[in-house]
Amino acid sequence: MKKKLIIAAAIAFAVFAIPYGSSALSTVSVASENNTVVTPSTKPVEEVKNAVDAIDTSKITDAASADNAAAALTKIGSQDLKEAMNAGQDTVNDVAAIEAAYKKAKGIKDTTLANSGAVKAVGIVGAAFVAPDTTLSVEAPAATPEIASSTYAVTSTPVYVEISLKAGPSSVKSLPIPVAVTIETPAGVDGNKAVIFHFVNGGLEEIKPIYNASANTLTFTVNHFSTFAIAEANNTATAEGTDNAFGRYRDNVASEIANAKDGATVKISRDKNINALPNDIMQALYKKQTVALELEYTFEDNEYTVTIPAGKAEDNAIEWYGPLYLQMRYGK
């Protein structure tokens, strides 16, 4: 029996735990003509967060030290920093603190928010690094492109806006340091289910925003501006899709992880009848390195509890982590 269990465990490892590639996956995808391409990230989110944390705001006291701080953010890389900011509010807050010290040292005023569309912007982080005089405009778009996504199934009427950033009279097209925009959640859109669809260069960038339930706002980070659509959407990337009770529960767990406080443990109880861990939950945990996950499950009439400690989630391109692999890797 023991030998059979070892063989079964080896099979489970082969089926559920072998990555298809060594690169970390981006938190967003770019889709064109219904073909979704996931862009590899060159740096793990935790590495980027550490680089941001290393910038000491107390040392930003004059124009020269402010420029050094901006150079340190630029060195991280716009794409990598964007993904880290989209992965958690704590990184957005850290960049905001650096920007606040930068603005104070250089005497830069707050960005002007000009709202005339169906969505209202209520905050922006990072614009001061672009220019000392910036305006964020949110207005009705000239066109409303079709959302051709192979990752998400849209389940509500999309709300379209054109978002632009100006430095003085000139429009800013790309950003060496990304910008986090906070908007009010559009009426009729459930913030927990919201996805930001960004139409750019003939493709579609898909961003799962950070939802603040108490303020009813959505925060998302970009490094260029154009037309956006906000809508409720289900992730259809896994075999089962999410248009069922288990799929919705899975989305809720991922959202709970994303919004959990640092040091928290999110629990999946046995009554949910889950005996394997879907990759989207593992990915949510990987992106939120400060949160742990406890999973109770029953497998072959035996009850198990596994805990994935904070910072120990895996980033593999697989659909499921099987019960035997979970027990071997994280069991207690």
N, C-alpha and C positions, 0 to 999 in steps of 0.2 A: 504493500500500500504506500509506504514511504517513497519507494522508487517511482511509483506511478505519479505521486504528487510532485516529485522533483521534475519528472518529464513534463507534466502538465504545466508546471511553473515556467519551465523553459519555453514551452510553446506559447504561453501567455506573454512572456517577455518578448518573443519574436514577433507576435501578432500585434501587441499593444504598445510596445515601448521602444521600437527602433526608429530613430528619426530618419526622415527622408533626406535631410541635408543638415549641414552644421551651422548655417547662418541663422541668426535670430530673425524672426519675422516682424514686419512692420505692423504698427497698430492700425494702419489704414491701408486701403488698397486702391489701385487705380484701374478702372474698368473702361474698355473701349469696345464698342460694337458687341456688347454682351460677353466679352471675354475679360475675366478678372485676372489681373496680374498682381501678386503680392510682392511689394518691394522689400528686399532684404535690408535690414538695419546693420550698419557697420559697428555699432557699439551697443552693448546691453544697456537697458534703461537704468539699472542701478549704477553703472559706471558714469553715465551722464549726470545722474543726480549727485553723485559724489563730487564731480567736477564743479557743479553749480554750488554745492555746499562749501567748497574750498574757497570761494570768493568771499572775502571778509568785508562786509559792508562798513564796519567801523573804520576801515582804512581808506574809504572813499571820502576824502575831505577836500579835494580841489579838482580842477579840470584835468590835470595829468593823471591822477589816480582814478578818476572817473573813466577816462579813456582806456586805462589799463583794464578796468573791470569789463568794459564793453568788448575789448579785444579778447579777453578770456572767454566770454560767451561766444564770440564769433569763432574762436578756435575750436570749440566743441563741435561745430557744424550745424547748419540750419536744420537739416532733416532730422538728425539725431536729437537735437534739442526739442524740436517740434513733437517728436514721438514721445519723449519723456514728459513733456508738458501735457500732452493729451492723455497720458497714462495715469496722471494723478494731480489733484489740486495742490498737494504739498510742493511740487516742483514749480507750479505756476506762482504760488505764494513766495517761494524763494527768489524767483526772477523778479517778481513785483518789488520785493525788498531791495534788491540790487538796483532796480530802476529808480526807486524812490530816493536812494542815496545819490544816484547819478544825477537825477533832476535837481536835487538840492545843491550839489556841488557845482553844477553848471548853470543854475538859475533858469531851468526850463519849466515852463508852465504845463499844466495838464492838457491832454489832447481834447479838442473840441468834439463833442458828439452831435452829429447832425442827423436826425431821424425824420424820414418822410415816407417810409414804406410801411408794410404790414407788420414789421418786426421792429422792436425798439432795442437799440444797444444801450447798455447801462454801465459798461466798463471796458477798459482795454489795458493790456499789460504789454510793454515792450516798444511802444511807438516812440518813446523819447530817444531810443537808440537810433532811430531813423533820421530825425531832424528836430530842431528846437521848437518848431511851430507846425503841428500836425492836426489834421481834421479827419475823423472817421465818419463816412457818410453811409447811411443805410436807406435805400430807396427802392422803389418798384423797378424791376428789371425790364429791359426792352423786349426780352423773349423769355419763354418758360420751356426750356428743353425737356425732353423725355428722360426719365430716370431709367437708364438701361443698365441695371445692376444684376450680376450673377451671384452676388453675396446676400443681398437683402430683398425681401418681398415687401413692398410698401403697402401699408394697411390703412392709411389715412390720406386725406387730400393734402398734397404738398403745399407748403407756404414758400413762395419764391421771393428772394430779395437780391438786390445788387449791393455788394459791400465794396467800398473803395477807401483807400487811405491817401491823403494828399499831404505833401510836404510843401507848405506854402501854396502856390498855385499849381504845382506839378503833381501828377498822379504817381504813386509808388507801385511798381509792378511786381517786384520781388524783394525779399528781405533777407539779409545775411543773418539777422537775429529774428526768429519768428515772433509773431504777435498773437497773444491770447485775447479773444473777443468774448465778452459776456453779454448775452441777450436775454430779454424776457422770453420765457417759453410761449410760443404762439398759442392763441386761444384754440381750444379743441385738440391740442397735442399733449399726450401724456409724456412728461419729461423722462420717465423711466424707460420709455420705449422709443425715444427720439433718436434719429440719426441725421447727421448733417451731410448732405450731398453737395459736393463742390465741383462745379463744371469748369474744367480748365484744360486748355490745349487739346481740345477734342476728346478728352477723357473724363472720367468721373472719380473724384477722390471721395472716399467714404469715411466719415469720422464719427465715432461714438462719443458724444460730448459728455462732459462732467455735469451731472444734474444736481443742483442745489434745491432740495425739496422745500425747505423753509422759505427761501427767497423766490422759488419757482423760476430759476434761471438756468441757462445752458451755457457752458464755457467750452470753447474749442480753440485750438491753436493752428495757425496756418502760416505759410511763408510766401503767399501771394494772394491776391484778391481778384474776384470776378463775381459770377452769379452763384448763388447758393439756394438750396431747397431744404426745408426742415419738414420732416414727416415721421410718423410712427412707422416702424419697419421691423420685420422678423428676420433674424439671421437664418439663411437657408443653406449655409455652407456645409452642415453636417448631413449625414444620410437621412435622418428622420425629419430634418427641417424643424421649424418651431411653431407650426400651425396646429399644435395640440397641447394638451394640459402639461405634459412633461416638458415639452419645449419651452412653454411659457415659464414654467418653474425654473428651468435651467437659465433662462434669461434673467429671471429675478435674482437668482443666486449670484450670477456674474455682476449684476448691478449692485447687490448688497456688498460684495467684495470691493467694488470700485469706490463705494461711498463709505466704507467702514473707516473708523478712526485708527490711527497708528497703534499697533499693539493688540488690536482686537482679534478674536477668533470667530470666524463664521462657521456655523455648524449645519451639516446636512444629516438629518435624523433618519433612522431606520424605517420610519413609517412612510418615507417617500419611495421605498422599494427600489433604491438605486444600488446596483452592485458593481458598477464600473463608473469611472469618472470621464465625462466628455471633455474634449480638448478645449472647448470655449471657456469652461470653468477653470481649467488649469491655466489657460492663457490670461484670464482675468486675475488670477492669483499671481502669475508671473509678473504682470504689469504693476501689481500693488505689492511691492516687496516687503511692506511693513505689516502685512496681515497674514494670519494663519488660517488653515481650513481643517475642520474635523469632520470626518465622514464615517458614519455608522452604516454597516450593510450586512446582509445575510447572504452567504454563499454555500451551497450544498449543505444546508441546514445548520451551518456554523455561523455564529455572530462575530463580527469583527469591528474594530474601531481603528482607524488610521488617522494620524494627524500630520499634515504637511506644514512644517514650521515656517514662520515668516522668512522669506528670502530663499526657500528651498524648492519652490515650484520649478517645473521643467518647461523648456521652450522647444518642443519637438513638433514636427509637422505630421501628427497622427490624429486619428479621430477619437480614439478611446484609450484610456489606461485601464487595463483589465484588473479584476479583483485579486488574482494571485500576485500580479506584479505590484499592486498597491501594498499588499501585505508584506511582500519581501522588501520593498523599498522604504515604506513608511510605517509598517505595523508596529504594534507595541504589545 
